[in-house]
Amino acid sequence: RPISAAWTVTGSAAFVLGKERGMAKITGITTGKIVDFGIKDSMNMGAVMAPAAAELIAQNLTDFKRKPEDYDRIITGDLGEVGQQILFDLLLKKGMDIRKQHEDCGMLIFDSQTQGTGSGGSGCGCAASVLSAHFLPKLVSGELKRILFVPTGALLSTVSFNEGQTIPGIAHGVVLESCISSAKKEG
């Protein structure tokens, strides 16, 4: 397996949204767009998805008139180590440095050094599991105040892949904030 390959995470999570006070709240959404950088390597999903994540993050920062440091964390779904470096390179070309805020669910769920998982974990279960088990508790406790959650995906079809077509990527963004400060104010 190449170092760019990742291991599929079998996991899931469910979230309840409501109008009443909760533990965390959604304060913004940035809808992504399909980005195709011409990648055909199905063993390098990080390279496929990183351009879409970079476009989404840049758009979010522009739309909300924010800087990377306005977020405690900018979290991608499953770029892995290879995709993370591509993400950094693409955003640095736009004058945006997220290296201090960025974490990737695929890199957090596995320890690639000791578990031999290549670039990390992948799949929608990866992002959902890490958000629910790792990041939401930090929002609930107030340790994190605001995060940008950017689940990533590849539009990979066995038919198009077997025909030698490229693999487009996509990402969407959700801004999540802790309810701790608003609960104290209401207190």
Protein Blocks (a to p, Z undefined) as FASTA:
>chain_A
ZZkbccdddddddddddfbdcfbdcfbdcddddddehiabfklmmlmmmmmmmmmmmmmm
mmnopafklpfbdcdfblojmlmmmmmmmmmmnopafklmpccfklmmpcfklnonojbc
edjklmmmmmmmmmmmmmmnomambdcdddddddddfklmmnopacdddddddddddfkl
mmmmmZZ
